[in-house]
């Protein structure tokens, strides 16, 4: 039997489930609207995400 205490949050941008730490800013520990990977893409002017 597989038990998941809490399902991992899903990034609205890339649709991947990632660990909760992926959705926190490492510097400020703020909750991010998307995972770090997508945030980096957005900062480079790549895919745009909406909060």
Phi and psi restraints in degrees (value plus and minus 20) as a CYANA .aco file:
   2 UNK   PHI    -120.4   -80.4
   2 UNK   PSI     108.7   148.7
   3 UNK   PHI    -135.9   -95.9
   3 UNK   PSI     110.1   150.1
   4 UNK   PHI    -137.6   -97.6
   4 UNK   PSI      89.3   129.3
   5 UNK   PHI     -78.8   -38.8
   5 UNK   PSI     -61.9   -21.9
   6 UNK   PHI    -169.4  -129.4
   6 UNK   PSI     109.5   149.5
   7 UNK   PHI     -84.3   -44.3
   7 UNK   PSI     124.4   164.4
   8 UNK   PHI     -87.9   -47.9
   8 UNK   PSI     123.7   163.7
   9 UNK   PHI     -85.4   -45.4
   9 UNK   PSI     126.9   166.9
  10 UNK   PHI    -124.2   -84.2
  10 UNK   PSI     113.1   153.1
  11 UNK   PHI     -91.8   -51.8
  11 UNK   PSI     106.4   146.4
  12 UNK   PHI     -87.5   -47.5
  12 UNK   PSI     -40.1    -0.1
  13 UNK   PHI    -104.6   -64.6
  13 UNK   PSI     -75.3   -35.3
  14 UNK   PHI    -118.6   -78.6
  14 UNK   PSI     -26.8    13.2
  15 UNK   PHI      46.8    86.8
  15 UNK   PSI      -3.7    36.3
  16 UNK   PHI    -115.8   -75.8
  16 UNK   PSI     123.9   163.9
  17 UNK   PHI    -104.3   -64.3
  17 UNK   PSI     109.1   149.1
  18 UNK   PHI    -153.8  -113.8
  18 UNK   PSI     145.5   185.5
  19 UNK   PHI     -86.7   -46.7
  19 UNK   PSI     131.1   171.1
  20 UNK   PHI     -74.7   -34.7
  20 UNK   PSI     -48.5    -8.5
  21 UNK   PHI     -86.9   -46.9
  21 UNK   PSI     -42.8    -2.8
  22 UNK   PHI     -87.9   -47.9
  22 UNK   PSI     -38.2     1.8
  23 UNK   PHI    -123.9   -83.9
  23 UNK   PSI      -2.6    37.4
  24 UNK   PHI    -138.8   -98.8
  24 UNK   PSI     119.3   159.3
  25 UNK   PHI     -90.8   -50.8
  25 UNK   PSI     103.3   143.3
  26 UNK   PHI     -82.4   -42.4
  26 UNK   PSI     -47.2    -7.2
  27 UNK   PHI    -103.1   -63.1
  27 UNK   PSI     -69.8   -29.8
  28 UNK   PHI    -122.2   -82.2
  28 UNK   PSI     -31.5     8.5
  29 UNK   PHI      41.0    81.0
  29 UNK   PSI       4.5    44.5
  30 UNK   PHI     -99.2   -59.2
  30 UNK   PSI     134.4   174.4
  31 UNK   PHI     -94.7   -54.7
  31 UNK   PSI     110.9   150.9
  32 UNK   PHI    -118.9   -78.9
  32 UNK   PSI     130.6   170.6
  33 UNK   PHI     -92.2   -52.2
  33 UNK   PSI     -40.5    -0.5
  34 UNK   PHI    -162.3  -122.3
  34 UNK   PSI     152.5   192.5
  35 UNK   PHI     -90.4   -50.4
  35 UNK   PSI     143.9   183.9
  36 UNK   PHI     -75.8   -35.8
  36 UNK   PSI     -60.0   -20.0
  37 UNK   PHI     -79.3   -39.3
  37 UNK   PSI     -67.8   -27.8
  38 UNK   PHI     -89.4   -49.4
  38 UNK   PSI     -53.9   -13.9
  39 UNK   PHI     -84.3   -44.3
  39 UNK   PSI     -58.3   -18.3
  40 UNK   PHI     -86.4   -46.4
  40 UNK   PSI     -62.0   -22.0
  41 UNK   PHI     -80.1   -40.1
  41 UNK   PSI     -62.4   -22.4
  42 UNK   PHI     -84.5   -44.5
  42 UNK   PSI     -57.9   -17.9
  43 UNK   PHI     -88.0   -48.0
  43 UNK   PSI     -50.3   -10.3
  44 UNK   PHI     -99.7   -59.7
  44 UNK   PSI     -23.3    16.7
  45 UNK   PHI      65.1   105.1
  45 UNK   PSI       1.0    41.0
  46 UNK   PHI    -102.4   -62.4
  46 UNK   PSI    -143.4  -103.4
  47 UNK   PHI     -86.1   -46.1
  47 UNK   PSI     121.9   161.9
  48 UNK   PHI    -117.6   -77.6
  48 UNK   PSI     119.3   159.3
  49 UNK   PHI    -135.7   -95.7
  49 UNK   PSI     136.4   176.4
  50 UNK   PHI    -138.6   -98.6
  50 UNK   PSI     118.5   158.5
